[in-house]
Amino acid sequence: MLPVFKKTKELEAKIDQFLDVIMEAALEFRQGIKYYLEENFEEFSKRAELVDKLEGKADTLRREIENKLYSEMLLPEARGDVLALLENSDDVLNIIADTIMGFEVERPQIPDFADKYIYDLATESAASVEEMVTTVRSYFKNITAVRDHITKIMFHEKESDRVGNKIKNDIFKSTEMDLAHKIHVSTFVEKLLLIADKAEDVGDRISIYVMKRLA
């Protein structure tokens, strides 16, 4: 664990739990979108509800960790970086939850020609979050592995951009959809893209924190 901590297994365990929750939410999100595209709305709703509960669990864990950081941190000057890292990681989970609940409430009609690509986009976005979680773990436990995982975040973010641009181009070229329908689906494409973008932002922050630690 990061050497700015005193020796405390409880704090280490809570940070691991927090990261586990984000990882689980990303996986459930991807599976939920799969069910949505298959029009298995009963299973989709179960996943959406689970992601919502995971968001609440992560918020609780983050607050508990933040409270303990003030008493457990050995180097107060590092506290701000750690707090910001946890908050920004939690923000990514919030976007995941907001996105899947948006699907639940608004039920966008995804055209058949876009089904595969929407799932590909959800997969790349979820993968970027999975790599983000691994990057955060590495920052605390194995700083030499951080760079490799940040590279993987960037890869998945670029892939999400590629797929997202294809979907939007196909949608707005379509003669099967009216403008309102195109805009509605495009809005959800942007929501999916935002997940990967924010995961990449966390990776960028960690790059800066690593440089500060090694300086």
Summary of the structure (lengths in Angstrom):
residues: 215
radius of gyration: 18.5
end to end distance: 18.8
largest distance: 62.7
contacts: 711
relative contact order: 0.14
helix: 88%
strand: 1%
